[in-house]
Amino acid sequence: MELISPTDSMFLLGESREHPMHVAGLQLFEPPSGAGPDFVKDMYDTIVKNDDFQPTFRKHPGRLLGGISSFAWAFDDDVDIDYHLRRSALPRPGRVRDLLELVSRLHGTLLDRHRPLWEASLVEGLSDGRFAVYSKTHHSLLDGVSAQRLAMRSMTPDPNDRDIRVPWTLKPKSRKPRPAQSTLRSVIDAAGSVAALGPSSLSLARAALIEQQLTLPFRAPKTMFNVPIGGARRAAAQSWPLARFKGVKDATGATVNDVVLAMCAGALRAYLSEHEALPDTPLVAMVPVSLRAEHEQDAGGNMVGTILCNLATDIEDPAKRLEAISTSMSANKKVFAELPRMQALALSAFLSSGVALALVPGFASSAPPPFNIVISNVPGAREPMYWNGARLDGNYPLSIALDGQALNITLTNNADNLDFGLVGCRRSVPHLQRLLGHLEDALADLERACGL
C-alpha cells in the first residue's frame, strides 16, 4: 500500500452523502461526417477491450485494521471496466435539458470506495445527433486542472486521427530526470521553506495581510449560498464566445479572468436580487490557481493555491464593478508573486481554511462564511479538438458543492469559446438554470458599458 498525502486524505475524510468529493466534466461531441448509428457503440466496444490502466486509475482506499482507511492507497490489478465505463441513452425527445438532468443525478452520487475512484458514461440519444461523455474522478486522486489536462491529452487537433485514447490509459509525460544534486537541493529548499513558516508566520501575516491588503477570509456576508446543503445536485452549462470577453478586456485593460469574474458578479447580483437576498456588502469569491510547474501537470494529487476576490456586488455600475474586481485581483496576485511556492501553499491553506471547516458539523450554520462562492477558471484547449474524428463542441467542468458553499462556477477555454459548468445544491439553489440567463445579461451589460 501507499500512504495518502494529508491534503488528499482531507478529501476522503470530508466526504459524506451530503458532500460527494469528486470533480467531473461533461463533454459534448459532434460525430464525424458519415458516422453511422453504431458510432458510439463501436467506440464503447473498443474502449472496454483495453485493460491497460495507469496507477492513478487503479487506486482506492486500502483496508487498515479491518476497515476502509482514508490514509493509505491500495491498487487493483484487475479493474472492472464494465463497472467504471457505462453506456446509456437519453429518453425522448433527447434535449440538452434531459442530458443535464441525467448529469445532475450522476453528479450527486458517491463513488464506491471498494473500487478505483472514477467513473465515466458514454451518453447517446440527443435529438441533434451529438453524444456526450460524463466522467468523474475523486478529488483525492486528481485536482481539476490535472483531470482537465488528461482529458485534453486523450483528444487531438487532427480530425483524421481515429485512435481512441482515454485518460485512464495515458502514461505521464516523460521529462528529463533532474540531477541528484538538484533534487537534493530542492528537498532542502522545500524543507527550509516549511520550517521558515513557523518563526516567520507572524511577519508573513503582517506583510501579506496588513501591509499589502490581501483579502481576508471570514469577512464575506451571509447569503442564501452559505447554508448547510443536501446531497442532491443540479448542473447547468453553457458556452460563450471568447471574443466577447476579449473585447471587454481590450476596452478596459482588465484581464480575461477579471471580465469572467465581473460577469459572474453581475449574474450573482441579479440572481440574489431576484430572490430579495442581495446583501449590502460585496460577495467574496475564492479563485483557485494552480501552483504546479509545467513538468508536474500530469501528476496525481493536489497542488492548488487560492486567492480571495472582492466581487463588488454592492456596485450597480458594471464598469465600476469590473474596475473594483480587477484592482482586488491585482493586489492579491502581487502577494503570491513575491512568495516561494511552499509559503504560497501555506498562505493558500489559510485563505481556503473555510473549505475544511465547512466539513465540521454545524460550522456552516453558526459561523460567518469565509467566502461566498468558488469561481475557478481551468486551462483548456486553445484549438478545436477531436476524439475519434468527433469534434468537441462543449467541455463543461463540474466541481464540488459543500456546506456553506452551495454553488460552484467552473469554466474552461475550448477553442474559441469559454465553457461554463455550474453545480448547485438542488435544494438550496432553486432554478439554477436561471443563472445562465443572468450570466448572458451581465456580459451584455459589460459590453454596453464599454461601448461595444
HELIX and SHEET records of a PDB file:
HELIX    1   1 PRO A    6  LEU A   13  1                                   8    
HELIX    2   2 PHE A   39  VAL A   48  1                                  10    
HELIX    3   3 PRO A   55  ARG A   58  5                                   4    
HELIX    4   4 ILE A   81  HIS A   84  1                                   4    
HELIX    5   5 VAL A   96  HIS A  107  1                                  12    
HELIX    6   6 GLY A  144  ARG A  153  1                                  10    
HELIX    7   7 PRO A  167  THR A  169  5                                   3    
HELIX    8   8 ALA A  180  ALA A  205  1                                  26    
HELIX    9   9 ARG A  206  GLU A  211  3                                   6    
HELIX   10  10 LEU A  242  THR A  252  1                                  11    
HELIX   11  11 VAL A  256  GLU A  274  1                                  19    
HELIX   12  12 GLU A  294  GLU A  296  5                                   3    
HELIX   13  13 PRO A  318  ALA A  337  1                                  20    
HELIX   14  14 ARG A  341  LEU A  351  1                                  11    
HELIX   15  15 SER A  353  LEU A  357  1                                   5    
HELIX   16  16 PHE A  363  SER A  366  1                                   4    
HELIX   17  17 ARG A  434  ALA A  449  1                                  16    
SHEET    1   A 3 GLU A   2  LEU A   3  0                                        
SHEET    2   A 3 GLY A  67  PHE A  75 -1                                        
SHEET    3   A 3 LYS A  59  LEU A  64 -1                                        
SHEET    1   B 6 LEU A  85  ALA A  89  0                                        
SHEET    2   B 6 TRP A 118  GLU A 124  1                                        
SHEET    3   B 6 PHE A 131  HIS A 138 -1                                        
SHEET    4   B 6 HIS A  22  GLU A  30 -1                                        
SHEET    5   B 6 ALA A 390  LEU A 398 -1                                        
SHEET    6   B 6 TYR A 386  TRP A 387 -1                                        
SHEET    1   C 6 ARG A 233  PRO A 241  0                                        
SHEET    2   C 6 ASN A 417  CYS A 425 -1                                        
SHEET    3   C 6 LEU A 407  ASN A 414 -1                                        
SHEET    4   C 6 ILE A 373  ALA A 381  1                                        
SHEET    5   C 6 VAL A 284  SER A 290  1                                        
SHEET    6   C 6 VAL A 304  ASN A 310 -1                                        
END                                                                             
